[in-house]
Each structure stands twice: as C-alpha cells, then as structure tokens.
Amino acid sequence: MIRKNYVYILASKKNGTLYVGVTSNLPRRIEIHQQNLVSKSFTSKYTVHILVYFEIFDNIKEAIAREKQLKWWKRQWKIELIEKLNPEWKDLSKEVFI
C-alpha cells in the first residue's frame, strides 16, 4: 500500500492567518493543531485550526517540495488557491475525516 502524503493550509478564519504544513497523517496532524497539543506552536498562538485546503501526494519528496513552494507564495496567491476549491472557507476536516 502506498502511503499518502499531504500538503495542507490552515486558517484562523476567512482571510485570516494562514499556516502551510506537510504530513503523512492528515487526520492526526489536524487533531494536534485543533487540540493545541503543541502549546507554543504558531497554530496554537494564533488559533489557526481550520483546514481550508489540502493536496495529496504519493511521494513525500514531492509533498515537501510543494509545501516549500506554497510557503514562499505571496499571501494573495494562497488565498486565490483556497478560494478556487473552497470559496466559503469551510472547515474541510469536518467533511473529510468524519
């Protein structure tokens, strides 16, 4: 079985603070963010808990490269990427992981 890898974007609210990350276990990583299990993390400090975008990769190197690319993007480009697939900024974790 091929392990899936994810690049994801979290937001504090619509057009709020954004966070880009990479993981091989998206449900668990989102749980860590939403429950503030790493108390001094960026996502805990700025309450960045809403999964608004993610991509799936078979290859971890490709996922890491995409994460780095997105981290260097201008904020407006990230917002446009989110709104292309999730115009209402819904919390995708509630739909994907239930």
Number of C-alpha atoms within 10 A of each C-alpha: 3 7 10 15 21 23 24 23 24 26 22 17 17 15 13 12 15 23 19 16 19 22 19 18 12 21 13 12 15 19 13 16 21 17 11 18 12 13 12 9 12 14 22 17 11 14 17 21 25 24 25 25 24 17 13 17 17 13 14 18 11 15 23 18 13 18 21 15 10 20 16 9 11 9 14 10 11 18 20 12 14 19 16 11 12 15 13 11 19 15 17 15 17 10 8 9 10 6
